[in-house]
Amino acid sequence: MFSEYIEKGIDILKGTMNIGDLKKHVLCDDCRKPTASACGCCKKYSKGYYVMQFYAQQLQMFEDHL
């Protein structure tokens, strides 16, 4: 696994990396900066999304134990 990262780093340095290997980026809903986060928001605006995901997961685990 580590060797794959080294090979990928060498490919980047040589300039032989495929465009399809890059992460897909979208524009943030609020400030229009490019981002690759799951929520589609940049770092500044994504905090609320991940907090809500955490509480939804905790609630689901609580309901499963009832």
N, C-alpha and C positions, 0 to 999 in steps of 0.2 A: 504494500500500500504506500509506504513512504517513497519507494522508487517511482511510483506513478506521479507523485507530486514533483519530484526532481525532474522527471522527463518533461512534465508539463511546463515547469519553469524554464527549462532549456529551450523548449519549443517557443516560448514567449520571447526569450532573448534572441533567438535566431530569426524570429518574425515568421514562423511557419504555422502558427496556431490558426485553426479554422474559426471563422466568424461564428459558426453555429455552436462553438464551445463556450461562448461568452454568455453571461447571465442576461436575461431579458430585463430591460428597464422600462418603467412606466413613469409618467409624470405625477407628482404628488397632487392630491385633490385640492389641497389648500394653497400651496405656494408655487406649484408647477415646477419644482426641482425634480430631476430624474432620480428614481429610487428603484431598488429591487426587493423591497420588503414585501411581506405577505399581505399586509393591510393596504398597500398602495399609497402610504403616506411616508414622508421623510422622517428622519429621526426626531425632529422637533415636535411633530404632530402625532407620532405613532404611540406615545405612551398610553393614552386612554384606551386604544385598541387592545394592547397587550394586557392591561389591567382587567378589562372586561372579559378577555379570553380566560384569564386565570380564575376569576370569580365564577364564570360559567362552568369551568372544569370542576371547581370545588363544590359547587351546587349539585352538579351531576353525580359526583362521588357520594355526596351526602344522601341524595335521593335514592341511589342504588343500594345504600345500606339500610334504608327503612323498610 
